[in-house]
């Protein structure tokens, strides 16, 4: 089998300080196969691929591509050797055409004229050979996410990639788009290309690959033929122990409406026209989880921001417990709204500030944590931070370390704890007129488990279910269909800024949700002039 | 090929070696220039040190020079901490100096007939307010309209300097100054006392150090300090957590402008007693260097201010005795800034040679 190995990683070890990100990983990729690289976040998948692609230099080990050693730390050499990478976050220029993006960096800077005609012919030829239809002159900004991913793949193929690395490629796709991608991969493999498919989703790994390699804690723990393994076996390899997935339990008793949106619209962003709400109506009831599905970028961010106080409605009425929804994060927190933002690094925490300050940042002005809203009660703040650390099992370098140093899962636990754990009674404000010490009334969670490992996902989901059972109204917005189906008591689908009717989860099928996500089914009751 | 890789954790050795390396680099770069000027390196450095720190007189001159530098350094520190890039401390300093003279000066032979214990705080308040208001506009324009404050604050410096020039030749000109463009003098009761007899060190040093401690305490112990640090580190996350971002930026502008304004008032009250166009050889700009040298730490600003002042004062001695131009001092200050910034970078990243 060594004769067919197109790529050999031999004994790759990479250390960051004391952390061993890759520990003597050896891996072969054969011609004409899809090798799935499976592992939790932080297992070392991305580090390994970054070494292969020359972004990092391995401390030990060597790489061979088509039998020739690959010089370390040189992305150009990797490209020249026929290794192409499609990143999870696209590296395309929105205001340029498909052809421009594909050609970018392939021509010498000092050539006086750009050979566009030749490039166009080559692009169309590649596109036809691999069955990836594309319009060379379309602007990237006008393409859907699936189409952009296609351009990324074409970009790699255009440069003569024989080995394609796809990093979490389905994270941004609808189920139907994912199916189309799998078909494309099959066609590429049939033509002799080799693919490394990085993922942490077990189902699609089983669906798409011929072989599976599992990384855990930087080590290669298992390699298996896909046909000879099972989902349960893979999960065990991935986490090293059995994980209890939260059991679906129906809502016990659904209470009164906590938050009511009635035909709420928001202005559109300048850069992302799709991220807005159009006449959205939604009722969130106590003791119930409402889950919003949808392909990201269809207005979910606007909905989350509206309920987190960082965006205003331009029309319609939004009520929180019978009173107007205040457009201010501080006042929302005062009124018992717990908020978990989508991007924990950029929005959830201030990474440069220590963990303890982040743990109390939402309630720093409450009398519990500051005297006259002016002088910080550092002892009380640290005590509360320690309670969060303990209750939510936040593990890291301690309260004084910058929040940036926390892993994704621990950062999310910190944010959960900050939102859900009420500070203890304060003698100077016994009635807690200003900041409630009771449990939150409304929880807004946007992509609460995005990028977390299985253990942390289960933990976060359990916390949300527990909060629901304690009587909170919970809104979960997620791109992950599994999560929507696992958590939602009621499910609604968002598309193009419109929100469909929230129906009980039992009334949905996976296919129906997929269709609604793609905008196929009318998401709203049809009414006159219902055009975008 | 050379590449930077982010370190997972800064090693202890790097943290110790960085400043030593920075000093060595600065000395080496400056030595080349001294050699070029044809002077012996060792003696020139000795003269520089002696001139800046070698005697009671040298120390007194250094500390006198450090007073406005510490204050403008604090102004930059407060603003930069919140990512409000105030390049206008020079203009704010002059605005403060003019306001101080307007309140506390002799007009037509007599000033406001208020007791000094009342007039002095009024004078300081006026200076702080003048500096603060000058920065408020750019801060609001940045916050509301997205106008780059680096441009606005920098340009306002020139407007202010021209305005000061017009005032010193016009309404605020001292009629007894024999035609020199200078303002009237402060009432003598308002001038700051000397800290050490027979020297120029005045109680402005106490002001500067106290204000540095105050800024440090604000950063560390107050909600405003948290707001400033949070807005500077990540404004989006700060807004999400409920920090009033606009209000924080306004507070920062007022505080930073006030510190620069006080620098002007304290220079007038402690050293010059009247305003001239050359009362500040760019203290506002040097304050930025000092803030960066101090790593935006308010107490570090004191040390950085004294260091820079010592180099600038020592350069005069060096230049006179060794025949080396005083510009070497500016090179030393600039090289030390570059060296410190690079050294800080290297504590966070490692260089890989390939």
Interface residues (C-beta under 8 A of the other chain):
Chain A: X16 X17 X18 X19 X56 X57 X72 X73 X74 X308 X309 X310 X328 X329 X330 X333 X339 X341 X346 X347 X348 X349 X350 X351 X352 X353 X357 X358 X361 X362 X364 X365 X370 X373 X374 X375 X376 X378
Chain B: X1 X3 X5 X7 X8 X9 X221 X222 X223 X224 X225 X226 X229 X230 X233 X234 X236 X237 X238 X239 X240 X241 X242 X243 X244 X352 X354
